[in-house]
């Protein structure tokens, strides 16, 4: 009671999870007046993660005409070449390797709302069913499908979810 919170990525993960768990346990908690320090956000604000920052870090140059297609394309290429030189033990100059290495999740849809788990099952990657097999959720909570279709989700997400549902009905 009365404490403030600090963590790494805590504003997006730990604090929401903590509040959800308190509410799930029937404990009414109001922490809106508390202070939240997210060390990851500080890191990202001070160590910019932009093409201009990467260009400066890896190539030692300022990016002129940032956000123009030609300048951004050239800078991206130069940054990639510099990364290959900078991390020779970690990176290979191979498209398939770099594609796998640069992937954060194994997305089923482009938005990453559904991903493949370690067993190549399609699972939800958000919300109350995060980590649950999509086919299981569609069987046990058919309203979730309608909620997604009516919600503010990418068309690609809706398209793939619909295809999974149609494939289930065929089986």
HUZIHU-V794278 format. One line per field, one symbol per residue. burial: I if it has 9 or more other C-alpha atoms within 8 Angstrom, else O. A space follows every 50 residues. Layout:
BEGIN
burial = ???
END
This chain:
BEGIN
burial = OOOOOIIOIIIOOIIIOOIOOIIOOOOOOOOOOIOOIIIIIOOIOOOOOO IIIIIIOIIOOOIOOOOOOOIIOOIIOIIOOIIIOOOOOOIOOOOOIIOO OOOOOIIIIOIIIIIIIOOOOIIIIIOOIIIIIIIOIIOOOIOIIOOIOO OOOOOIIIOIIOOIIOOOOOO
END
